[in-house]
């Protein structure tokens, strides 16, 4: 199982110097990937946790990290498809893929905040139906010119779309999902699944099995599917996997692999001592380096 690390994107520790410092150090230590997430706004009066109050743009952060690294992969977990026209997101991801020399993983989702849908001027209804066409449109935009797409939700006039991504067929598309229908969609159409920050890390085998079964039913090879775990690491008393001492956290990793996860990225943004706008950024960075060093992948 590959091990990645989530960059500082939420709260007081999400600064340019911290992003660059941790991106470089993670690559030096042999981490396989760096990850970001998206949140546009926090509605006034909502009960959303503080981690969502101040969040950097996920693609901008990865572009910044691309400039200070050479090998580590760069992933979004996730960007919500309905928030951007396919042509815009296709251009952004292709540009990042060019600037990073083919290191992008496109983690995408449907979105769940109705306030954010209102802010971007997109209808909340029929998100799933739009998602399937969105993926077709993305792949068309990354494919051979001339590009053309005409569907129920999106239209791209016959055009040349350049530059193309470095990765042939475009960046791998990984989808976030929890419902059975959405998991089946992943098996049919995507390259893999990303679990969310609230996932029960003891029951990951069931959704993995659903995705694999859907892939096989669609005539695809389930062995090619990727399964990425957002590993929310929290300091303090052990209440769930990936909490407690770093020795306990490390001991949890083989269980994630045994359930079928092919990758996990360690995410400190959801620890209120780190991803909070009022957290001590110096203490957050000390903790980040401690985690990076203690849980670094085995070079063998």
Secondary structure as UniProt FT lines:
FT   STRAND          2..6
FT   TURN            12..13
FT   HELIX           16..28
FT   TURN            29..30
FT   STRAND          33..36
FT   TURN            44..45
FT   HELIX           50..52
FT   HELIX           58..66
FT   TURN            67..68
FT   STRAND          73..76
FT   STRAND          79..80
FT   HELIX           81..83
FT   HELIX           86..99
FT   TURN            100..101
FT   STRAND          104..109
FT   HELIX           114..120
FT   TURN            125..126
FT   HELIX           127..142
FT   STRAND          147..150
FT   STRAND          155..159
FT   TURN            168..169
FT   STRAND          172..176
FT   HELIX           180..189
FT   STRAND          192..194
FT   TURN            197..198
FT   TURN            201..202
FT   HELIX           204..217
FT   TURN            218..219
FT   HELIX           222..224
FT   STRAND          226..232
FT   TURN            241..242
FT   HELIX           246..258
FT   TURN            259..260
FT   STRAND          263..267
FT   TURN            269..270
FT   TURN            272..274
FT   TURN            277..278
FT   HELIX           281..294
//
